[in-house]
């Protein structure tokens, strides 16, 4: 369910509904999805809001965005 939620949020932020169905669990959130800096912040804030998690942006490592499944495992 977490992976599905992450894909939904990516599709919303990119305003591309078909991404929900085309992204694989191994898709690189930075390279494959291509979020710009504003979209990335919107994505992370929506993840926090919808999934009830908090990112420590002081120690946040972009390797966490290596894939959708890697982020879901965090």
Secondary structure, 3 states (H helix, E strand, C coil): CHHHHHHHHHHHHHCCCCHHHHCCCCCCCCCCCCCCHHHHHHHHHHHHHHHCCCCCCCCCCHHHHCCHHHHHHC
